[in-house]
Amino acid sequence: MKKWFENFLKKLEEANKKNFGSGRLDCCEANQKSNDSHKTKK
């Protein structure tokens, strides 16, 4: 079971890199990106 979990985490890591890039995921930075799209709608 341990090997299965390691494979799961590795696949999750690869999917995250594909979707979010290799940069740091910061809640404040993510919030700013989502707020920028709301500002342009006004």
N, C-alpha and C positions, 0 to 999 in steps of 0.2 A: 504494500500500500504506500509506503514511503516513496518508492520510485514513481508511482502514478502521480502523487502529489507534486513531486519535483518537476515532472513533465508538464503538468497542468500550469504550474507557476511560470515555467519557461515559455510556454505558449501564450500565456497572459502577458508576459513581459514583451514578447515580440509584437503582439497585437497593439499594446500601448505605444510602443515605439513607432509603429506604422501610423497610428491615429494621431498621436500627440507630439511626435518627434522625440529627440533625445534630451531636450531641455528640461529644466526643473519645473514641476507642476506646483505653482504657487497659487493659493486660493485668492490672494489679492490681485495677482496678475490675471487670472482667469476672470475675475469679477470685472476688471477694467476692460477686458476685451468684450465682454457681453454688454457692458454699459455703453461702450462706444457705438454699438449698433443701435441702441435705444436713443442715443443723442441725435443721430442723424435722421431719425423718423420724425422728430419734432418740427 
